[in-house]
Amino acid sequence: MNNDTLIIGNQSFKSRLIVGSGKYPDFKTTYEATLASEAEMITVAVRRVNITNPNEENLLDYFKNTKIQFLPNSAGCTNANGAITLFRLTREATGINFIKLEIIGDTQKTLYPDVLETLKACETLAKDGFVVLAYSNDDPVMAKHLENAGASAVMPLAAPIGSGLGIQNRYNIAFIKSAIKIPVIVDAGVGCASDAAIAMELGADGVLTNTAIAQAKNPILMAQAMAQAVKAGRASYLAGRIPKKPYATASSPTDGLLEF
């Protein structure tokens, strides 16, 4: 397990957990929970959290003495052109080219992604030299299209953002994993540590969670639980589970039993 690293683009990560920065009461709690999670990447909504203006409280300042990498995202964008412009400006201001591409199609109820706009933006941004982690629905066909468009990782939703419902279609996560060669990082809908473990047991390469940690009664403790769950789920996947079957098999040998 020591050599089991997550490789995205040209970078490798020991942690397979990515955390978000939204919904925390303050930057201090964001910082403490992120450290507790052992994550090496934190995603930040550029339109909502300041990482570009040095004259205001800046989340970058809290992490400047750590090795935690920022992953800007395009939350709030509803079309490809808006996301492309946002990331180009962000790279110019910060030098960051690792990005989470997120374009929402339904902004009122489901917050489901607009996969057509996402695909369009992915192709342009990848050609521009960005390392694109693309948020998408749990569709193996779209995952393949995103891979062909230049995505460095695909991030299928487990359930609607912030819902805490956990993985609603386990088969599709497994189908996506078998359909593409780039990393699969389950994103959105994770509600507790067991959800993260299940995602990893299905073969996902990583998990991204925000709300489950930020809005837990004890964010620090939940962050620690998520770190352990991702590790346990990954180990379980690598170990290989026993096959499921509809009948019992004795766990103790039945040969040579004493007869009374």
Sequence and secondary structure as in RCSB ss.txt:
>XXXX:A:sequence
MNNDTLIIGNQSFKSRLIVGSGKYPDFKTTYEATLASEAEMITVAVRRVNITNPNEENLLDYFKNTKIQFLPNSA
GCTNANGAITLFRLTREATGINFIKLEIIGDTQKTLYPDVLETLKACETLAKDGFVVLAYSNDDPVMAKHLENAG
ASAVMPLAAPIGSGLGIQNRYNIAFIKSAIKIPVIVDAGVGCASDAAIAMELGADGVLTNTAIAQAKNPILMAQA
MAQAVKAGRASYLAGRIPKKPYATASSPTDGLLEF
>XXXX:A:secstr
 TT  EEETTEEES  EEEE  S SSHHHHHHHHHHHT SEEEEETTTS SS TTS  HHHHTTTS  EEEEE T
T  SHHHHHHHHHHHHHHH   EEEE  BS TTTT  B HHHHHHHHHHHHHTT EEEEEE S HHHHHHHHHTT
 SEEEEBSSSTT     S HHHHHHHHHH SS BEEES   SHHHHHHHHHTT SEEEESHHHHTSSSHHHHHHH
HHHHHHHHHHHHHH      SS   SS  TT    
